[in-house]
Amino acid sequence: MKPTQSGIPQNKPRFFWLVFCSLTLLILGQFLLNLSWGQPWYDFETVLQALLYPHKQGQIDLIIWDIRLPRATAALLVGASLAVSGALMQGITRNPIADPGLLGINAGAGLALAGGYAFLGSLHYSQILVLCLLGAGMATLLVLGLAYRRGRGLDPASLILAGTMVASLFTALGQGLTLAFNLSTAIIGWQAGGLAATNWQMLMIIIPPIACGLLLAQLLAYQLTIFSLDEQIALGLGQNTRWMRLTLLLVVLVLSAGSVALVGSLALVGLIIPHLLRPWLGRSYSHLLPISALIGTSFLLWCDLGAILLPGTPLNTLICLIILPIFIILMRKGQLYDSF
């Protein structure tokens, strides 16, 4: 089905549910595939038996339940979170190539992690999660404070400029600490991104805020659709645009900071996925957000499968190798701003 001249497919509700159900089935298949492949390799029947009847196959159950299932679950959560937070940022700023990095989240988490290693020495995974969350929150609050104008609230242009400045500053400070304290070995794994070290204890910390963030984003989807079209229209319809923008930015912070804390710095996922979907789904965030979440989940599961089949390959490298050619093609065709 092709988009109409307005960029919205004909028979849109039917198209949406067809895509939604198809992607859900695809993700279920991918999930089983990620649990099956690796060293050792298991067939689907063995995986299903381990999932349905745990503690009956010994080492097989241990590998699937304690190693592969947390990893696949993390890919599902992070892929959905990054894609949804990217869609939210593009709606908030009315910029089709915005992403959560504009809030300095990655840079703030990296600086906090470098500071933790520099002054605390070795870190437990729970400490890494907390430090990344605090650093991301600190960067976001600084960006919001710099972008806020009394009487005008948060201006999208000021938000982008403040985010770029804070991200550059925090990145430079993080690199300075890394060099001064010789932390390259400790930091490089987080910078490369990865799901291999994920365990259930980490997921129990991250799942509640991410689940709440995804739910809140969907509940605010209709308001975001109005807000993303024109602020004056939103004001005319009685929407409190200042509080709406602030609430949505906090949702972006929760989703992005949780993802960064769990798997490290992953670039471009939140930028390209909602941008590619918008011409097909139109400007309704009630449709764009759930499909973005599913596509993000599917994409990260495929990338993680590639990391499993190519041991030692950083996850961020695979993501960039896939997304950058797409981004360059769109840029060469002049389509980066066509969706807004």
N, C-alpha and C positions, 0 to 999 in steps of 0.2 A: 504494500500500500504506500503510495507516494503522498508527500505533503501537498496541500493546496497552495495557491499563491500567497495566502496569509501565513503559510508555514504550519498550519494546523491540519492534520489528516481528516479526511471525510469519515463520517461515522465514528467520531472520536472515542466515545465510551467503549464501544466494541473493540476498537483498535487497542485502547489502553488495557483492557482486561485480557485480550489475547496475548499481548506482550508480557503482561504481569505473570500470567499463568505459565507461559512458555519459559520465561526466565527462572521462575521458581523451580520448575522441573529440571532445567539445566543445572541450576545450583545444587540441587539434591544429587544429581549424577556426579557433578564435580566434587562434591563433598566426599562421596564414597570413593571416587578416584584418588583423591588426596590421601585418604586413609589406607588405600590399597598399595599405592606405589611407594617405592623406597627400598631400602635394604634392611630386612628381607621384604620381598614382594608377596602380597597375599591376594587371593582371588576374592571376588565380591561375596561369595557364599561364606567364606571364613570371616570376613569383616562383619557381615550382618549377624553371624552367630555370636561374635564377640560383643557386638552392640546390644543384642537382644538377650543374650545369656552370659553375662560377665562372670568372671571367676571360675570358668570351666576349662579354659584352654591355657592356663599358666602364663608362660612368657608372651604368647600372642596377645592375651588380654592386657598385659602390662605395656607392651609396645603401643597398642592401639589406644587404650584408655588414657595412659599417662604421658605419652609422647605425641602421637599423631592427632588425637582428638583435640587437645588444647591448642595445638598449632593451627588446625583447620578452623576451629572456632574463632581464634584470634584473627585469622584472615577474613572471616565473614564479618566480624564486628568492625575491624579497621577499614575494610573496603567500603562498607556502608557509611561509616562515620565520615571518612574523608570526602566521599562523593557528595553526601548531603551537606556537609559544612561548606564545600566549594559552591554548591548551588545557592546556599544561603548568602554567602559573601557576594556572589554575583547579583543577587536580588537586592541586597542592602545597598551596595555601591552603584547599582545600575551599570555595572561594568562587566561585559561578557568574558573577560579574561582575568577576573579577580580570583584569588584563592585564599585560603586561611593564612598563608604565609604573610599576607599584608598586615596581620596583627602582630607579627614578630614572634609567633608561637614557637616555631622551630628554633629560632635563634635564642629565645629566652630559655627554653628547655636545655639547649646545648650549653649555654653559659652556666646555668644552675648545676648541671651535671659535672662540668669541668671544675667548678668551685667545690663541689662535694668531694671529688677525687683529690683535689689539691689540698684541702684542709682536713678531710676526714680519713683519707687513705682508702682502703678497700671498702666497697659498698655492697650491702645486701640488696637483692632485687626490690624489696619493699622500700628501701631508702631511695633507690633509683627512681621508682615510680613517684614517690612523694616529691623528690627534688625536681623532676621534670614537670610535674603538675604545678608546683610553686613557681618555677621559672617561667613557664608559659603564662601563668596568671599574672605574674609581675610585669611581663612584657606587654600583655594585653591592656592592663590597667594604665600603664605608662602611655601607650598609644592612644587610648581613649581620653586620658587627661590632656594630652597635647592637642588632640583633634577637637576637643570640646570648645565651643564658643558661647559665651553667655548671651542668652537671648535667641540664639540660633540653634543650639544643640550641637549634634554631631554632623558636620558637613562631610559628604562622601569624598570630595577632593582632598580635604585636610586629613581625613582618615588614611587615605592612600599614601600621602606624603609623610605623615607621622609614622606610619607602619614601615615604610621604606627606610626612614632614618633610624628608627629604633632597631630594626632588624640588622642594619649595617653596623650600628654601634655594638650591639650584643654579640654579633658574630666576631667582630674584631676583638672584643674583650675575651671571648671564649677561646679564640685562637692564641691570644697572648698568654692566658693561663696554661693552655695546653703546651705551649713551647717553654714557658718559664719552669713548669713543674714536670716536664717530660712525660706528658700524659697521652701521647699519640696512640700507644697500644691500647690503653683503656677506652679511649673515646672513639677510635676508628670503627669499632663494631657497631656502636650506636649510630654513627653517621651513615654507615652503609645500610642500616635497616635490616631487620630480619625477624623471623618468627620462630626460629629453631629453639630458642631458650624459653619459650612461653610455657608456663605451667598453670595448674588450676588455682594455686594461691594468688598468682598475679591476676588471673581472670576474675576471681571473686572480688578483687578490689576495683577493677575497671568496669565490669559488666553493669552494675547499677547506674553509675552516672551516664554511661553511653546509652543504655536503654532509655533512661529518662530523657536524654537529649534528643534521641530519634523520635520518641513519642511527642515531645513538646514541639519539635519542628513540624511534624505532620499536623498537629492541632492548630498551629499558626500559619499553615500553608495558604489558606484563603486570604488572611490579612496581608501576608507577604506578597501575594499576587497583586493586590491593589496597591500596596506600597511601592512595588517595583515598577509600576507603570508611570506614576506621577505622584509626587508628594502632595501637591495641591488637591488632586482628586481624593487622596486618602484623607486629608484634612477636611475636605468638604463632606466626606461620608462619616465624619465624626471619629476618625481614628487618631489616637494619641501617638503621633509619629515618633516623638522622642523616646517614649517608653517602648514602643514597638522596636525601634532600631536597637536600643540598649538590650532588650530581652533577646533579640535574635543574635546579637553579638555575643552575649553570654552563652547561648546555645552553641554557637560556633566554637567558643573557647572550650566548653566542656567536651564536645566531640573531638576536636583537633588535639587538645592537650591530652585527653585520654589515649588517643591513638599514638601520639608521639611518645608518650610515656611507656606504652606497651611494646612497641616495635621499633622505635627510633624514628629518625627523620626520613620520611618518604615524600618525595617531591612529585608535583604535577598531576596526581590522581584527582584531587579536588578541582583542578583547573579544567582539564580537558573533557571529563565525562559529562558533566551537565551542559557544557558548551556544545558538545556533539549532539546531545539529545534534544535540545531546545527547538531546532527547526522541525522536528518530527512531532513533538508533544505540545508545541505552542508555549504560551506564557503562564499556563496554569500550574502553580507550584503544587497543587493537590495531586497532580499527575506526575510532575517532574521529580519531586522528591522521592517517592517510592521507587520509581523506575531507576533513578540515579543510584539509590541504595542497592538495588539488585544488580545493576551493571557494575557498580564498584565492587560488590562482593564477588561477582563472577570473575572480574578482571584480576583481583588480587589472588583469588584461588588459582587461576591459571599461572600467574607469576610465581606463586609459591611452589606450584608443581614444577615449574622450570627450575627453581632453586633446588628442589629435591633431586631432580634428574641431573643437574649440573652442580655437584657438591662444591662448595667453596665460592660460588658465584654470589656476590651481594645482591639482595633483593632490589635495592635501589637502582643498581646497574641494569637489571632486567626491565624494570619499569621505565627507565629513561630510554633504553634502546627501543622500546615499543612506542612510547608516547611522543618522543621528539620528532621522528619522521612524520607523524600525523600532524603535529603542530606546525612543522615547516611547510607541509603541503597546504594546510589551511592558510597560512600566512602568505604563501606565494599566490594562492588563488584569491586573496583579499577577502576571505570569509570569516576572519576573526571577529568582526564587529557586525556581521550581517544578521545575527540572531536576535539583536535587540533593536 
